[in-house]
Structures are given as structure tokens and as C-alpha cells.
Amino acid sequence: MLSPLSVDSTTTAPRPRFLGSVPGPTPTGDVLLRGATAARYADLVHDVADDLAARIAAVEQPFSGASRPELQGLVDAVDLDGLPVGTADALRETSDLFAPHAVWFHHPAYAAHLNCPVALAAVGAEAMLAAINTSVDTYDQSTVATLMEQRLVEWAAGRVGFASGDGVFTSGGTQSNLQALHLARERALTDAHGARLRGHARQERLARLRVLTTASSHFSVARAALLLGLDDDAVVAVGVDTDGRMDPEALAASLVSTARAGDVVMAVVATAGTTDRGCVDPLEPVADLCDAAGAWLHVDAAYGGGLLVSSRRRHLLAGIERARSVTIDFHKTFFQPVSSSALLVRDRADLARTTWNADYLNPAQEAGVPNPDLNLVDKSLQTTRRFDALKLWATLRAVGAAGIGELVDAVCDLAAAVHADLAADEELRLLAPTDLSTVLFRFQPDGLDDARADALVPQVRRVLFDSGRALVAKTVLDGRPCLKLTLLNPDATPGDVRAVLELVRSAAHGLLAGQELLSQEVAR
Ligand SMILES: *Cc1c(COP(=O)(O)O)cnc(C)c1O
């Protein structure tokens, strides 16, 4: 018997190779992407692309409608500790499991959440960045990628109207908001000379910090406040107008009452495109008040960011350039694959509050010695970080900023058309206007009481989801449940959306008829 480590030089067996579907240990030589496997890599990626292309071309509805137990069974059936099947078979098996039951955001009957179909150029770039696997943390790991991301950040800051702004790509709006509020917190925790408060003074100030925002702002704002160690009631709800937009008079009153209570306004968070109604807070008057109070204005434009490149709706963001920090989700209204987001700041120096130095990565410079490197890790809450900027870069080169802007206008136009359609509907009641692309409505024909209409909301959503034929969302508006469409598919037509609404209508009628039947049976 040979020991496992000895080499039998007399019978040098040929190196094991991939044998299609014959299971067996995978030769280590073929596991990783490198020069010798480059051709194989190309074959595999072509196969993956061919397979997906066929599936995408054949998609008939946004979701298969498979039940949760059915999907759980499929997932559990894979033995993750079983004999490996080799790369090609593993990819086939994985695609067979994942793709048939994925939710397809490009399907015109997908109208639930803030997910978009993705730009072809971005998907191509995604393949590129995955294979090259750059991490944009220190310059010595990413070189040209660092410069490309930095250029793109400056491009985006320029679109906001920051003359010498800066920023960093993040994993999403949640992280962008967290970092913005972190920067605002660190600014608020300084003394009159700009030195960091420490010890007791810091704790005392921390307990007094307040974040002023409306109840319609994204939940990540309130959660960031908690994560940043703020008081349980640090988030002050500012009053809104009838459409849910921040009311400047109410903000003025909140600023005064916060100061009167001896508390400190750490930040005012305005939303440019609320997640539910798609409404933009009045940025100019809000900025006026923030300037007067010396308050940090953060604009959460995770949803509305795409308006920056719209030719017809850019005016909705007038005043955004007066913010001190801005969140933009490119994976929403710039049609980028998840994830792609940025935090932008008006004043470069503000981002320094994120910097930590580590000897092994970005050692602190001696005082007075300029840092020769551009280490983006200095500006990020992440260390290892995807080169997501590449996707937006390729998209801008492929279709141009104005091209993206046209897609944004298309989804806003679509929503406007649906709003107009619903205005006269006697069953599907339009509940709120939008600046962007959401539709909030409820099935409530005359004579159907509120309780029954409210109960139908989750039931209708469920019926559609279980059928897989159309996906809509539900939320709560003024204390009552309602259905919600988020329209982010520029290729969807008013007819496509009408078809979704007809499914809603027939599901509601079906449910009502079923309940009727049931109550008749109970009465019998
Ligand atoms: C989607 C959204 C977020 C959160 O962004 P993620 O990318 O999902 O983390 C924050 N704010 C608003 C207004 C949003 O619509």
C-alpha cells in the first residue's frame, strides 16, 4: 500500500479530468480561475449565459408560484457534503434549482418592490468584475479601479451640484444612510474648537442628539440612529403635508422645540422619493431651515436619485446640492444590478471622519506628509469591497446619462398613466399621488366596508403571489393597509399594468365570492 503522500512513479496515472456527469473528487487543478483554466472559464461562462438566455427568453410570468414547502424540499434535497460533481454539472444543477423559481424583475407583471430590470452593459461589467475580483480598498489592490470609482463618484457629485464633492460606493442605501448619519454624529460630537468630545462629555452630548425626519423616511434611518448609540427617542417625527412630504413649517417648529429642550439636532434627513409614495420632500425650504439652524442636511435619494439624469424631472431635486450628504441607489433608478449605491458628500473633509488607520493596510501618515496613495478604504465602512462602480461606468459609456434619464422618465410617465387610469375606477381606488413611480390603491367598490376592504389587501397580494402571475406589494397608508405597485420597468406598457390590475380585480372578486359562499354555508 502506498501512503497517501507517496508518488508511484512507475504508474504515473494521467491527471484526472472532468468527466461530464461522473461524480468524483474534483481535481484541484481545475478549481480556480487562472491562466491554465482561462479557456475553460470562457466555456463555462458561455454555457451559463446560454442557459440563462434561453430561460429569460422563455419567462412567462414573474414567478413560478412554487410553494415554500416545495422550494424547501428542492433546497434540502441537495447534499452539500455529498460527492462533488465538478464545475460544469454543479453550475447546471445550481441553475436548475435557482433560475426556475427566481423572481424576474424584468417581467412587466413584476410590480412589487424597488427592483429594476438591469442594463445589459452592467451585466457584462458584472461578469468582468467578478472574474477579476478587484477589491477597491487600498490603491495597491485596485489601481485603475480606484481611479475609475473616484472619477465616477466625482461625476455623481457633480450631477448633484457639489462643486468639489466626494463620496464612496456602498452596498446600498441602508449603508449609505448609516454612514451619512455616522459622519453627522461625529461632527455633532465635537467641541467648539472642532476637537472630538471624549468620555463623560461625549456620553452626555450623545444622549441629546436628535435626528429630524418624517414618518415616511426609510426605516434604515431610525435603525442607523440606534446602531449609532443614539437615544431610543432620538428620531423626531417631523410633520408632513397631506401627501406625506415634509412640511417646512413643521420642521421649523421641530428645530425650535428641539433646541428649547436643550437637545442637539444631529441631522435633518429629507427623502427624495419616499419608498411608499415616491414623494420628494421640499428640498429648498428644508435646506433654508437647515442652513439657518446650522444643521446637517442629509438627503436620502435612494429612490429618486435617477432624477439626477432625467431631462424632464431633474427640477424635482432642486436644492439637493445644498445637502451635506446624499444617498443614491444606482441599483434602483440607474438600472444597475444589486448592489450599487453611493454616499456623496458636499465637503471632502467630512469623509475623513470615517477613516481608521491600520498598519497592514493604510498606515497613518506622519503629520504634514501628504498621503501619496488614494486608499478608498479611508472613506468606507467596508474594507474588502466590490468594484460595483464598473457597472455604472460601462452603462454610462453604453447608453449615456441622458439614456438612463429617459428610462427614469419612462417609468414616471408609466405611473402617471396608471394614476390617470385609476382616477375614474369605481373599484380600484387610487389613494395617493406620486412624484416618481409608485401606485397606492385599494379594492373598495361602493358598499364594501373598510374592514372587508382592508382584509382583502393581504389576501389579494397572496393570491397573486401564489399564482406567480403578477407580483404586487402591500403597505400601510394613514393607518390602513393598501396595495402598492412600484413601477421600475421602462419596457412595461400601460396595458401591461392594466393586466396586473385586472388580476387584482378578479382576485378580489373571487375572494369576495368565496367568502359569500362560505357565509351562506355557515348560515345553512
Ligand atoms: C431602498 C431605500 C433605502 C435602502 O436602500 P437599500 O439599497 O435597500 O439598502 C433607503 N432609503 C430609501 C428612500 C429607499 O427607497
The ligand as a MOL file (V3000), in Angstrom:
LIG
                    3D

  0  0  0     0  0            999 V3000
M  V30 BEGIN CTAB
M  V30 COUNTS 15 15 0 0 0
M  V30 BEGIN ATOM
M  V30 1 C -34.4810 51.3920 -0.8750 0
M  V30 2 C -34.3070 52.5430 0.0200 0
M  V30 3 C -33.3130 52.5480 1.0120 0
M  V30 4 C -32.4980 51.3210 1.3280 0
M  V30 5 O -31.6240 51.0180 0.3040 0
M  V30 6 P -31.0170 49.5340 0.1330 0
M  V30 7 O -30.2250 49.6910 -1.1060 0
M  V30 8 O -32.1750 48.6110 0.0030 0
M  V30 9 O -30.1970 49.2640 1.3370 0
M  V30 10 C -33.1270 53.7070 1.7390 0
M  V30 11 N -33.8980 54.7820 1.5310 0
M  V30 12 C -34.8930 54.8090 0.6190 0
M  V30 13 C -35.7120 56.0390 0.4500 0
M  V30 14 C -35.1250 53.6840 -0.1670 0
M  V30 15 O -36.1290 53.6930 -1.0600 0
M  V30 END ATOM
M  V30 BEGIN BOND
M  V30 1 1 1 2
M  V30 2 1 2 3
M  V30 3 2 2 14
M  V30 4 1 3 4
M  V30 5 2 3 10
M  V30 6 1 4 5
M  V30 7 1 5 6
M  V30 8 2 6 7
M  V30 9 1 6 8
M  V30 10 1 6 9
M  V30 11 1 10 11
M  V30 12 2 11 12
M  V30 13 1 12 13
M  V30 14 1 12 14
M  V30 15 1 14 15
M  V30 END BOND
M  V30 END CTAB
M  END
